[in-house]
Amino acid sequence: MSGASDRAEASGPPNWILHHPAMKDLEVADSAQVHAAFLVYMDLTEVRQWKEVSCVKSPELQLVLLEAKEKEGGPVQSVLPLPVHRSLNHRSIRHVLDRGFPMLLCAVASDSTLVYQRMTDGLVTPDPPAGSFQDMGRRQHRKRRQKQH
């Protein structure tokens, strides 16, 4: 073998994800997080049809964030792709929330399963239960009260 091919094999194959136009010039050392960001980028653009999806390097966190709009004219949202084996501390969450955009955390499993979770600064009031569940709960509460009297 020639010296050039030996050097290519020793350094390993080039990371083809970094050649994608959206992923160029990110210079993030964590290849698992870059891979997670690419999977989420593809999901948002190709599957979910989000608009204006772009990758943004966070030098403070050494992470790739995505910024996107769920629909045309909608608000910009930050998406933090995170491999499931990687932990996230309060400072990191605070840093992303302080960017001023609504935030989604996307857990990326080794089999490429993506799970999105909305992150907020504080508590969020949940939507009330829908359907007969709500009515059934009221009826059971009334029955219990009637039995007590």
N, C-alpha and C positions, 0 to 999 in steps of 0.2 A: 504494500500500500504506500501511497505517497504521503509525504509529511502533511500536506494540506488536508487530506481526507482524515488522517489520524487526529488532527486538531479539531476538526468538525465533529468527529465522533466523541472525543473527550469532552467537549463543551456541551454536548447534547444537541438535540434538534432545536431549531429556533421556535419560539413561541408564536405560532401562526395567529393567535388571537390578537396579538399586539400589532399585526399588520392590517387589521380591520380599520377602516377610516374613523370609526367612533372611538376606537381604543388607542389610537396613536398618541405618542408623547405623554402618556400618563405616568410612567416611571414609578410604579408602585412595586415594591419588592415582594409582597405577598402574592405569589402566583395563584394560590387557591382563591383569594379574594378577587383577583382580576378575572379568573375564570367564572366565578359566581356573578360578577358584574356583567360579563358578556352574556351569560345565560339569561339574566334578568332583562338586559337590553333587548335581546332577541324576542323574549316573551312579550315585553311591552310594545315593541314595534310591529312584530309580525303576527302575534296571536291576539293581543288585546287592542291593537290598532291605536295606541296612544300617540299623541302629537308632540312634535318638537323634543324628542328624546335625545338627551346629550349626556355624555360622561364628564364628570368633573372630579379632578384630583383634590383630595383634602390633605394638604401637606402635614397639617398638625396631627392627623390621625393615621396617615399613611394608608388611606382607603380610597377606593373609587366610589363616588356617589353618582346617582343618576338624577337628572332633573327632567321632568316631563309634565305634559298636560294630558289629563284623562280624555278630554275632548277639546275640540277647537274652541278657543275663547275661554276655556276654563282656567282655574288658577294653577300656577306652577307647583309641583309637589316634589319633594326630595325623596328618593328611594335609596335605602341603604342595603345593598346586597351583602349577606353575611353567610359564609359557610357554617353549617351547623356545629362543627367542631371548634369554632372560634368563639371566645367569650366577648362580651361587650360590657364595658363599665359605665357608671353613671356619667362620668366626664365626657365620654364619647357620645352618649345619647344627648346630653346637654349641648354639646358642640353642634350636632346636627339640628336639634330643635331651634337653637339660637340663629340659625340661618334665616328664619322667618317664614319658611314654607311649611305647609302640612307635611308630615313625614310618614313614610311607610317603611317598615323593616321587612325585608324579604329573606327568610331563612332558606338556604339552598342546600339540599341534601346531596350525598355522594351519588345518588341515582338521578340527579337533576330535578328532583321534585322541588317545586317552589311553593312556599307558604308565605302569604302576605299578611302583615299585621299592622294596623294603624297605630301610630304612636302619638301621644299627646302630652302636653304640659299640664298635668293635673287630671282630675277625674272627668269622665264624660258621662252624661246622663244617657242611659240606654233607652232604646225604643221600647214602648210597652209591648207585652206579649200580644201576638196576633191570633185571631181565630177563637175557637171554642175554649181553648185553654183558659183564657181570661174569665169567661163566663162560668166555667166549671169551678174555678177557684173561689169565685164569689159565692156560688151555691153551697160549696163545702163549708165556707166560713159561716154562712147563715145557719146551716144545719148544726154546726158546733155550738153556735150561740143559743139556738133554740133548745138544745139538749141541756145546756148549763142552767137554763131558767126553769 
